[in-house]
Amino acid sequence: MKLLDLPHDLRDRRMFGFFDDFEWYLSPHRWTSLAADAGASVAAGASSTGGAVLLTTGAVDNNECAVATTQRPYRPADDKPILFEARLQYTEAAINAANLFAGLADVLGSADLLQDNGNGPRASFHGTGLFKVDGDSVWRCVSARGAVQTITVGTTPAGGTAPQTLRVEIQPLDAINAEVTFYVDDAAVRDVNGQPVKHSVSLAAFPAIQAGVYAKAGSAASEIVSVDYIAAYQLR
């Protein structure tokens, strides 16, 4: 008897989510772009092998842009771990002036996810991710429940000529708490004491969140971030 093999998607049916290589890009569709500032844009990388989306801030200080899922399909909860990963590359147009966030947040597609003038994440939001601020050159980690935020300065250099793969994992520990871990190029992000960064977040009434990448200029030079792919999955 010849047995029918389960298609790949059905073998992974315990999870939902996507892997997007950006062979094409349309907003709004799966993604909605934020590019309201003059000179800012989010567009497919026409000559990028394998597909990419380019985030261009425009040459005005504090200009911003982002690519975020149109819907908010993810919600941290007990027995429902979440994984986010993005491969991206940027070389700063002005030394250490770029601001960047990659991860999951309830306001990822909104203005000022990162505050002006290198002041880091907005005062109140829900989510977690890796970010970099104007005036610094390393990845930082943030986990936020409204105004209650945990921020850890890492030691992993941010940006450069080579792409970096950023990953965030939200692993529920019980019905109340989850542990968040952060990786760059498959290596755990470490704090200034050399310890892997791990955040604890409360799962109670955690709102739905988007996945994506956000960029803000920290000078009058336009920053360009090339996003090769974004993947985000959660256990059903």
Backbone as a ProteinNet text record, in pm:
[ID]
protein_1_A
[PRIMARY]
MKLLDLPHDLRDRRMFGFFDDFEWYLSPHRWTSLAADAGASVAAGASSTGGAVLLTTGAVDNNECAVATTQRPYRPADDKPILFEARLQYTEAAINAANLFAGLADVLGSADLLQDNGNGPRASFHGTGLFKVDGDSVWRCVSARGAVQTITVGTTPAGGTAPQTLRVEIQPLDAINAEVTFYVDDAAVRDVNGQPVKHSVSLAAFPAIQAGVYAKAGSAASEIVSVDYIAAYQLR
[TERTIARY]
85.2	0	89	60.3	135.5	68.5	147.4	93.8	119.9	24.9	38.4	115.8	225.7	301.4	229	237.5	179	260.8	197	270	339.9	443.6	525.5	441.6	348.3	268	183.5	136.3	55.8	142.1	266.1	355.2	382.8	376.6	402.6	273.8	160.8	32.7	11.6	96.9	85.1	127.2	196.1	238.8	164.6	153.9	111.9	218.2	220.2	318.3	365.2	483	530.2	680.8	737.3	874.6	863.1	900.4	885.5	1023.1	1056	1184.6	1177.9	1062.2	1042	1077.3	1033.5	1046.6	965.1	859.3	782.5	729.2	697	650.7	537.7	429.2	313.6	255.5	229.3	167.8	42.4	-71.4	-88.3	-123.8	-69.3	-102.2	-68.6	24.7	74.5	138.8	205.9	279.8	212.4	228.8	193.4	315.3	349.1	468.5	434.4	532	528.3	635.3	594.1	689.4	626	578	505.3	597.4	721.1	812.3	863.3	891.2	941.9	1075.2	1083.7	1205.8	1213.1	1124.2	1123.1	1051	1095.7	1029.5	1054.6	962.8	976.7	943.9	1041.2	1021	1101.9	1059.3	1133.4	1269.5	1371	1504	1511.7	1504.5	1489	1602.2	1724.4	1838.2	1890.7	1812.2	1857.8	1837.8	1946.2	1936.4	1860.5	1758.2	1679.8	1568.6	1560.2	1454	1496.1	1447.4	1473.9	1376.7	1358.4	1283.8	1376.8	1377.2	1467.5	1391.1	1440.1	1385.1	1477.5	1426.3	1505.3	1443.9	1520	1463.7	1448	1533.2	1537.4	1634.9	1688.3	1798.5	1750.4	1668.3	1620.6	1631.9	1691.5	1707	1571.4	1567.1	1448.7	1341.7	1371.4	1283.4	1276.1	1163.7	1146.6	1070.8	1086.4	1010.2	1007.9	915.6	903.6	827.1	849.5	767	712.7	580.1	515.8	399.2	371.6	256.8	129.9	44.6	-78.5	-167.5	-174.9	-251.1	-157.7	-218.4	-144.9	-180.2	-119.3	-161.7	-97.5	-2.5	71.7	30.7	22.8	-10.9	58.4	155.5	222.4	121.7	129.3	36.1	96.5	39.8	87.2	80.7	186.6	197	194.2	222.6	221.5	349.5	464.4	590.3	589.4	671.4	681.4	827.8	852.4	986	979.3	1068.7	1083.9	1227.2	1246.4	1381.5	1380.9	1485.2	1502.6	1650.2	1677.2	1813.8	1820.5	1910.5	1916	2059.2	2077.3	2209.9	2194.1	2278.2	2285	2425	2474.4	2599.7	2563.8	2595.3	2546.6	2600.5	2506.7	2544.5	2618.6	2580.1	2650.1	2690.7	2814.2	2868.7	2782.3	2736.8	2658.1	2526.4	2477.5	2360.1	2227.5	2229.5	2105.3	2034	1902.8	1817.9	1741.9	1737.8	1678.1	1613.4	1498.6	1429.4	1387.9	1406.9	1359.5	1296.8	1171.1	1106.2	955.9	890	744.9	695.4	591.5	536.4	393.9	316	178.1	169.3	276.1	274.8	391.8	430.5	550.4	533.4	413.5	390.4	350.9	366.1	327.3	449.3	425.8	535.2	596.4	727.3	800.8	803.1	812.7	842.8	974.9	1072.5	1193.5	1184.2	1213.9	1200.4	1308.5	1281.9	1377.3	1507.3	1613.9	1742.3	1805.6	1784.7	1851.8	1801.9	1676.7	1624.3	1558	1578.4	1535.1	1386.5	1335.7	1195.1	1098.4	981.6	878.2	843.4	791.5	772.2	674	581.1	482.9	447.7	472.4	429	436.9	387.4	393	471.3	573.1	649.4	790.6	868.8	1007	1087.6	1215.2	1298	1439.5	1517.3	1653.2	1649.8	1722.6	1723.8	1861.1	1882.5	2008.1	1972.2	2047.6	2012.4	2122.9	2081.1	2171.5	2275	2402.1	2508.5	2571.4	2523.3	2577.3	2600.1	2670.7	2705.9	2682	2603	2575.5	2425.3	2388.2	2248.2	2206.6	2089.6	2027.5	1902.4	1856.3	1737.9	1631.4	1506.2	1396.6	1279	1215.3	1087.6	998	878.6	795.1	652.2	598	456.3	408.3	365.4	328.6	451	439.2	549.8	651.7	622.4	717.1	808	933.3	1024.2	1154.1	1203.6	1336.6	1424.6	1532.8	1626.1	1766.6	1831.9	1967.1	2058.8	2170.6	2270.6	2355.5	2360.2	2440	2580.8	2659.3	2797.3	2819.3	2712.9	2725	2719.9	2820.3	2818.6	2697.9	2642.2	2526.6	2568.6	2514	2537.8	2671.6	2700.7	2824.9	2798.8	2904	2892.7	2834.5	2837.6	2785.3	2644.6	2555.4	2422	2430.3	2330.1	2316.2	2177.9	2172.5	2046.5	2006.8	1893.4	1845.2	1727.7	1731.5	1624.2	1579.2	1449.3	1389.5	1299.7	1313.5	1230.7	1156.7	1025.2	942	894.6	944.1	913.6	835.5	705.7	630.1	688.7	700.1	747.4	631.9	521.6	399.1	285.9	174.2	59	76	180.8	195	312	423.7	546.3	606	680.2	755.2	898.4	989.8	1129.5	1160.4	1226.4	1261.8	1413.3	1458.7	1601.7	1627.8	1751.2	1787.1	1914.9	1917.6	2032.2	2069.3	2197.7	2248.4	2340.3	2309.8	2386.3	2399	2286.1	2273.8	2352.3	2411.4	2481.8	2399.5	2387.1	2310.4	2372.2	2288	2335.7	2375.6	2492.6	2543.1	2549.5	2530	2536	2680.6	2700.1	2835.3	2913.3	2843	2908.9	2935.1	2901.8	2926.4	2817.4	2705	2596.7	2493.4	2437.9	2332.3	2213.5	2160.5	2048	1920	1850.5	1721.8	1628.6	1511.5	1412.1	1292.8	1232.1	1107.7	994	886.5	770.9	644	550.9	421.7	333	262.7	172	30.4	1.8	-134.4	-187.1	-292.7	-361.2	-265.5	-166.5	-72.7	-149.7	-140.6	-216.7	-155.6	-228.5	-179.9	-68.4	29.2	147	179.4	249.9	294.6	440.4	481.8	622.9	674.4	803.5	858.8	990.4	1030.4	1156.8	1129.5	1191.9	1170.4	1305.8	1312.1	1436.8	1408.8	1503.3	1493.1	1631	1636	1761.8	1799.7	1931.3	1979.3	2060.1	2052.8	2125.5	2058.1	2121.4	2068.6	2116.4	2163.8	2202.4	2097.6	2060.3	1959.4	2018.3	1950.5	1990.6	1909.1	1976.4	1910.6	1933	1825.5	1831.5	1775.1	1855.4	1811.6	1767.8	1641.1	1586.3	1573	1653.3	1655.3	1532	1498.8	1377.1	1331	1205.2	1147.1	1065.5	1080.3	1001.3	943.1	821.4	758.3	659.5	672.4	588.4	543.6	427.5	377.2	304.5	316.1	239.5	91.9	6.3	-137.3	-191.8
-119.6	0	124.9	219.9	344.5	446.4	495.6	591.4	733.5	819.6	960.2	1033	1096.9	1176.8	1307.8	1350.4	1479.4	1591.8	1688.4	1804.6	1876.2	1949.6	2017	2104.8	2181.7	2272.1	2197.5	2078	2001.3	1938.6	1906	1853.2	1958.2	2084.6	2193.5	2261.5	2190.4	2254.2	2295.4	2246.6	2290.8	2436.5	2490.4	2629.5	2708.8	2838.4	2928.8	3036.6	3099	3203.6	3203.8	3261.3	3277.6	3294	3266.9	3301.9	3379.3	3506.7	3591	3633.2	3590.7	3622.2	3750.7	3813.4	3939	3928.3	3816.6	3808.9	3919.4	3961.8	4077.8	4143.2	4272.4	4346.5	4439.2	4435.3	4518.7	4563.6	4691.1	4746.2	4823.8	4797.7	4697.1	4560.9	4457.6	4319	4242.5	4146	4088.3	4198	4290.1	4397.7	4531.7	4621.4	4761.1	4844.5	4938	5018.6	5147.2	5194.4	5326.3	5408.1	5512.1	5595.8	5730.7	5796.2	5920.8	6041.8	6031.6	6145.6	6169.5	6294.3	6329.8	6259.9	6187.2	6116	5975	5937.7	5801.3	5707.9	5582.1	5486.3	5344.7	5256.3	5112.1	5047.7	4978.2	4925.8	4799.8	4718.3	4597.5	4635.9	4556.2	4577.7	4516	4597.7	4548.9	4456.7	4483.1	4403	4307.5	4286.4	4201.8	4055	3978.7	3834.9	3769.6	3692.2	3624	3707.6	3834.1	3919.4	3997.1	4117.8	4202.2	4318.1	4380	4504	4607.9	4728.3	4833.9	4939.1	4965.7	5071.4	5192.1	5301.1	5422.4	5535.3	5591.6	5692.4	5827.9	5858.6	5993.7	6077.6	6182	6258.5	6373.3	6341	6437.7	6372.3	6442.6	6388.6	6348.4	6229.4	6171.2	6126.4	6127.5	6060.6	5912.1	5847.7	5707.8	5631.6	5499.4	5411.1	5272.8	5190	5055.1	4965.9	4836.8	4735.7	4647	4637	4562.8	4482.9	4369	4289.6	4373.9	4364.7	4442.4	4404.6	4277.7	4228.9	4207.2	4182.2	4148.7	4003.9	3906.5	3767.6	3696.2	3761.5	3694	3750	3658.5	3700	3605.4	3653.1	3567.1	3509.4	3377.7	3310.7	3178.3	3119.9	2992.1	2884.3	2805.8	2695.4	2742	2870.3	2921.5	3001.3	2933.3	3003.9	3074.6	3179	3260.1	3271.8	3266.6	3287	3393	3490.8	3593.9	3591.8	3604.2	3612.8	3703.5	3784.4	3869.4	3873.1	3866.3	3882.8	4017.7	4103.2	4238.5	4288.5	4396.1	4457.4	4607.6	4680.5	4825	4873.3	4967.1	5035.6	5180.9	5228	5358.8	5471	5554.3	5668.3	5772.8	5785.5	5870.5	5781.3	5789.3	5695.5	5689.8	5568.5	5539.3	5616.7	5670.6	5758	5685.7	5563.5	5493.8	5444.3	5442.2	5380.6	5266.6	5149.5	5032.4	4942.7	4884.3	4786	4670	4547.3	4427.4	4335.7	4298.9	4211.9	4218.7	4221.2	4214.6	4325.2	4395.6	4502.6	4532.8	4587.4	4620.9	4747.6	4827.3	4953.2	4958.8	4844.9	4841.6	4923.2	4932	5008.1	5152.2	5197.9	5334.5	5424.2	5554.2	5649.6	5642.4	5668.1	5684.2	5559.6	5442.1	5323.1	5344.5	5402.6	5452.6	5604.5	5661.6	5804.8	5881.3	6009.6	6096	6109.7	6141.9	6180.2	6070.6	5944.8	5833.3	5800.2	5835.6	5813.8	5678.4	5586.3	5448.3	5426.3	5309.7	5274	5373.9	5384.3	5473.4	5437.5	5532.7	5516.3	5405	5376.3	5271.6	5195.8	5065	4976.2	4833.9	4739.6	4598.5	4524.3	4451.6	4375.4	4348.6	4294.4	4261	4256.5	4291.2	4288.9	4335.1	4336.5	4389.3	4529.3	4622.1	4756.9	4820.2	4924.4	4999.8	5147.3	5230.9	5372.1	5462.6	5581.2	5687.7	5712.5	5714.5	5738.8	5613.6	5496.5	5369.5	5276.5	5166.2	5076.6	4930.4	4901.9	4763.3	4739.5	4610.5	4572.7	4576	4627.5	4625.5	4538.3	4491.2	4405.4	4475.3	4466.9	4527	4430.4	4426.7	4357.9	4453.9	4479	4584.7	4538.2	4574.8	4562.9	4701.7	4776.5	4914.8	4994.6	5065.1	5146.9	5066.5	4940.3	4853.2	4788	4829.7	4783.6	4732.2	4625.1	4574.5	4598.7	4673.8	4704.4	4662.5	4585.5	4537.9	4575.9	4639.8	4674.5	4551	4509.3	4394	4434.6	4336.2	4361.2	4324.2	4281	4241.8	4364.4	4386.7	4502.5	4498.6	4616.9	4629.1	4688.4	4632.8	4687.3	4648.2	4705.5	4676.1	4629.4	4585.3	4544.6	4405.1	4324.2	4187.1	4180.6	4099.4	4082.7	4021.4	4051.5	3991.3	3927.8	3813.8	3745.6	3767	3831.6	3864.7	3773.8	3716.5	3625.9	3655.8	3649.6	3666.5	3546.6	3485	3370.4	3401	3383.7	3400.7	3262.6	3215	3080.1	3087.3	3053.1	3053.4	2953	2996.9	2908.4	2844.8	2917.1	2869.3	2958.3	2956	3034.4	3183.4	3220.8	3359.6	3430.7	3359.6	3423.8	3356	3435.4	3383.6	3434.9	3359	3399.7	3438.8	3552.5	3601.3	3594.1	3533.8	3526.4	3588.9	3634.7	3713.9	3658	3654	3597.1	3685.8	3692.1	3753.2	3652.1	3616	3515	3385.2	3343.1	3217.7	3215.3	3325.6	3333.9	3420.3	3375.1	3450.7	3588.3	3689.8	3823.2	3822.7	3877.5	3879.4	4021.6	4034.8	4166.3	4204.6	4318.1	4368.2	4280.5	4191.8	4097.1	3962.2	3951.7	3827.9	3724	3758.6	3663.5	3673.9	3560.2	3566	3648	3733.1	3818	3736.9	3739.9	3673.5	3766.9	3790	3875	3791.5	3833	3771.9	3870.8	3821.7	3908	3840.2	3921	3870.3	3842.6	3730.8	3693.9	3746.5	3798.5	3838.9	3944.1	3911.3	4004.6	4070.5	3995.4	4050.2	4075	4193	4222.3	4158.4	4161.8	4110.2	4200.7	4139.6	4212.9	4183.7	4279	4269.2	4226	4178.4	4148.8	4246.1	4282.4	4368.9	4432.8	4530.2	4602	4751	4831.9	4976.5	5046.4	5160.8	5237	5385.7	5455.9	5601.4	5662.6	5773.6	5844.1	5919.3	5923.1	5997.4	6118.6	6154.4	6270.5	6314.2	6406.8	6452.8	6367	6246.4	6149.9	6038	5995.5	5891.2	5754.3	5680.4	5543.5	5446.1	5342.5	5241.3	5104.6	5034.2	4899.6	4801.5	4702.6	4598.1	4476.6	4441.6	4327	4210.4	4108	3991.9	3905.2	3878.1	3802.3	3831.2	3802.6	3805.3	3678	3614	3495.5	3513.9	3470.1	3477.4	3362.3	3286.5	3167.9	3161.5	3101.7	3075.8	2942.5	2873.1	2750.2	2785.7	2710.6	2739.3	2718.2
0	0	0	-86	-90.2	1	98.4	194.4	146.8	174.6	138.6	247.8	210.7	306.2	333.8	458	492	429.5	366.6	316.1	431.2	394.6	495.4	587.3	529.9	611	713.5	677.7	772.7	881.7	849.7	953.5	1060.9	1021.3	1115.9	1162.2	1155.1	1180.6	1325.8	1416.7	1556.3	1571.7	1470.2	1472.9	1366	1388.2	1281.7	1267.3	1152.5	1129.5	986.3	961.5	824.3	820.3	704.4	666.8	537.2	539.4	420.7	371.3	248.5	185.7	103.5	101.9	29.5	-119	-180.8	-325.9	-393	-323.7	-365.6	-239.7	-251.1	-134.1	-175.5	-99.4	-126.1	7.9	19.2	140.2	100.8	167.8	272.3	214.4	271	238.8	365.6	358.1	483.2	567.8	498.4	564.4	539.8	636.7	618.7	653.8	566.4	589	662.9	740.5	800.9	730.4	658.2	585.8	558.3	664.4	649.5	635.4	683.9	679.2	537.2	504.8	373	347.4	235.9	201.8	254	346	399.2	303.1	297.3	209.2	257.9	219.8	240.4	107.3	47.8	-87	-107.8	-203.9	-238.5	-294.7	-259.2	-314.1	-452.7	-555.5	-693.1	-736.6	-692.2	-738	-631.3	-525	-414.5	-447	-448.6	-473.2	-359.2	-393.4	-291	-233.1	-269.2	-218.2	-94.9	-81.9	34.3	33	147.9	155.9	216.5	157.2	200.5	280	402.2	485.7	473.2	418.9	397.8	479.2	572.2	662.1	595.4	496.3	443.2	524.6	462.3	521.3	609.6	708.3	806.9	944.6	1039.8	1174.1	1231.6	1288.2	1351.6	1252.7	1123	1026.9	1060.4	1031	1067.1	960.6	963	875.4	937.7	893.1	949.6	854.9	868.5	804.8	916.7	925.2	1034.1	979.5	1040.7	998.3	1011.5	911.7	910.7	1027.7	1058.2	1172.6	1292.4	1406.9	1529.4	1567.5	1499	1517.3	1635.9	1704	1810.9	1946.8	2045	2181	2279.1	2355.6	2453.5	2552.8	2572.9	2662.4	2706.6	2810.8	2862.8	2754.3	2743.3	2646.6	2501.2	2477.8	2340.7	2313.6	2304	2278.5	2143.7	2133.7	2012.2	1971.9	1842	1787.2	1678.3	1686.6	1583.4	1534.3	1402.8	1348.6	1225.5	1213.3	1096.2	1059.9	930.4	880	809.2	856.2	803.7	799.4	726.2	714.3	698.8	771	750.1	785.7	708.1	735.6	762.6	878.9	920.5	832.2	785.4	703.8	786.7	913.1	1009.1	1125.5	1167.7	1266.3	1391.8	1424.6	1544.9	1553.8	1442.5	1449.4	1423.3	1373.9	1340.8	1465.9	1458.6	1560.9	1493.9	1557.3	1493.1	1596.5	1559.7	1644.6	1556.3	1604.6	1536.2	1639.8	1617.1	1714.6	1704.6	1820.7	1829.2	1922.1	1879.9	1962.6	1918.8	2010.7	1975.9	1891.9	1889.6	1814.4	1717.5	1663.6	1580.1	1452.6	1401.7	1280.2	1304.6	1429.1	1464.1	1479.2	1476	1490.9	1630.3	1633.8	1759.4	1846.6	1785.2	1864.8	1937.9	1867.2	1931.5	1936.7	2051.3	2069.9	1994	1973.6	1905.5	1983.5	1910.3	1968.8	2054.7	2012.9	2077.9	2215.8	2247.2	2381.9	2402	2308.1	2328.2	2309.3	2351.7	2328.1	2390.9	2328.8	2380.1	2523.1	2597	2741	2775	2685.8	2715.1	2587.9	2589	2481.7	2533.7	2454.6	2491.6	2383.6	2423.9	2326.5	2371.3	2279.8	2310.6	2181	2191	2070.9	2098.6	1992.9	1994.8	1934.9	1995.7	1941.7	1957.2	1878.1	1879.3	1875.8	1950.3	1960.2	1907.7	1869.2	1827.7	1938.4	1899.5	1995.7	2051.2	2010.6	2059.1	1941.2	1966	1855.8	1888.7	1992.6	2031.1	2035.6	2027.4	2041.2	2187.7	2210.6	2343.1	2335.4	2449.9	2456.6	2540.4	2496	2570.8	2576.9	2693.7	2711.1	2788	2736.7	2792.9	2814.6	2931	2961	2998	2897.9	2922.5	2963.4	3077.2	3126.3	3205	3230.6	3302.2	3199	3195	3090.9	3150.9	3091	3122.9	3002.1	3021.3	2913.6	2955.9	2871	2899.1	2785.1	2819	2718.4	2689.7	2563.4	2526	2486.4	2447.9	2405.2	2258.8	2189.6	2049.8	1959.9	1875.5	1785.8	1692.4	1666.2	1577.7	1444.4	1336.2	1203.9	1144.5	1027.8	958.2	816.3	751	611.2	593.7	697.5	688.9	747.9	689.6	748.2	887.4	968.8	1100.9	1112	1179.8	1203.7	1348.8	1370.5	1504.1	1539.5	1657.4	1698.5	1840.9	1861.1	1993.2	2019.2	2135.8	2173.5	2302.8	2300.4	2419.7	2462.1	2575.7	2622.8	2754.3	2753.6	2879.5	2979.3	3103.8	3209.9	3285.2	3293.2	3358.7	3309.7	3379.7	3336.2	3362.2	3435.9	3478.5	3412.8	3393.4	3348.6	3225.5	3148.9	3034.7	3042.8	2982.2	2973.4	2829.3	2813.2	2680.5	2664.8	2554.5	2525	2388.6	2369.8	2252.6	2190	2056.8	1985.9	1867.2	1838.8	1716.4	1650.9	1528.1	1454.4	1535.2	1593.7	1668.8	1799.4	1838.2	1966.5	2061.7	2185.8	2285	2306.3	2311	2345.3	2492.4	2522.8	2660.7	2712.6	2843.5	2905.6	2934.9	2998.7	3023	3120.8	3192.2	3282.6	3217.2	3088.8	3016.2	3029.4	3092	3111.5	3000.1	2954.3	2853.5	2903.3	2817.3	2855.6	2856.7	2970.1	2983.7	3058.9	3002.2	3065.9	3110.2	3219.3	3266	3241.4	3178.6	3152.8	3201.5	3244.5	3288.3	3167.9	3172.6	3064.1	3084.9	3201.5	3235.9	3139.7	3067.9	2977.5	2878.9	2831.7	2733.4	2603.7	2546.3	2424.6	2300.6	2192.4	2064.9	2012.1	1942	1897.4	1750.7	1688	1549	1544.5	1428.7	1403.3	1298.9	1309.2	1206.9	1244.4	1162.4	1179.1	1163.7	1249.6	1254.6	1249.2	1181.3	1172.9	1188	1250.7	1265.7	1246.3	1170.6	1151	1278.6	1305.8	1421.7	1381.6	1254.2	1202.8	1073.6	1004.1	876.5	760.3	790.4	687.2	684	563.7	549.3	582.4	669.2	702.9	618.7	567.5	485.4	547.7	576.1	633.6	531.8	494.6	402.4	483.7	473.7	547.4	451.1	471	381.4	401.6	526.4	555.8	697.7	721.4	856.2	872.9	987	1020.8	1160.5	1180	1312.2	1325.4	1432.8	1455.1	1600.6	1620	1755.7	1757.9	1869.4	1887.5	1902.6	1833.2	1838	1979.3
[MASK]
++++++++++++++++++++++++++++++++++++++++++++++++++++++++++++++++++++++++++++++++++++++++++++++++++++++++++++++++++++++++++++++++++++++++++++++++++++++++++++++++++++++++++++++++++++++++++++++++++++++++++++++++++++++++++++++++++++++++++++

